[in-house]
């Protein structure tokens, strides 16, 4: 899998989408940057960038993903893949529904997913080394390149959604002391029920999240 590297870029996510839209690159490929000047977070928020942290976008074709994977849950799927990699290195990081990396009660990163035709783009930012106020950093020492190489190895043979979900189902209870932004409002997840496709039922309504 090709890795496209930049010392600095506005946004790996925006750049990856532009490569697809202009048909300049065929998946699979990875875009990685030391820093971003206009990193995109959830709901269009800005994600602050520091050198030494992970700023990464992965582009794959839909047909490369497991047949049982609900596209609306690609953030959970790839989030758990990265979480499992970090856990194998000794980290206690966990994935808050549906797309945030946490250590205890502090957010250290997140993911967002986009579908463009038959292409899927997953972008992630994780504070491996530095963080701004009110955020945390990873609890193990790993460089962006070391983590990217581990992710690249995992992408060769992707696990099924069933395998990923069985692990996430156990972890989901940690999300219940938090809230999530749904339809522009922060809603408590305390009563949320997790469904097999990665959606949740909350206040009698099923909510899918493609981020």
Secondary structure as UniProt FT lines:
FT   STRAND          2..9
FT   HELIX           12..21
FT   TURN            22..23
FT   STRAND          29..36
FT   HELIX           42..44
FT   TURN            51..52
FT   STRAND          54..61
FT   HELIX           62..64
FT   TURN            67..68
FT   HELIX           71..73
FT   HELIX           74..88
FT   TURN            89..90
FT   STRAND          94..96
FT   TURN            97..99
FT   STRAND          100..103
FT   TURN            104..105
FT   STRAND          106..116
FT   TURN            117..118
FT   STRAND          119..126
FT   TURN            133..134
FT   HELIX           144..154
FT   TURN            155..156
FT   HELIX           161..171
FT   HELIX           172..177
FT   STRAND          179..182
FT   TURN            183..184
FT   STRAND          185..188
FT   TURN            190..191
FT   STRAND          193..194
FT   TURN            196..197
FT   STRAND          200..202
FT   TURN            203..204
FT   STRAND          205..207
//
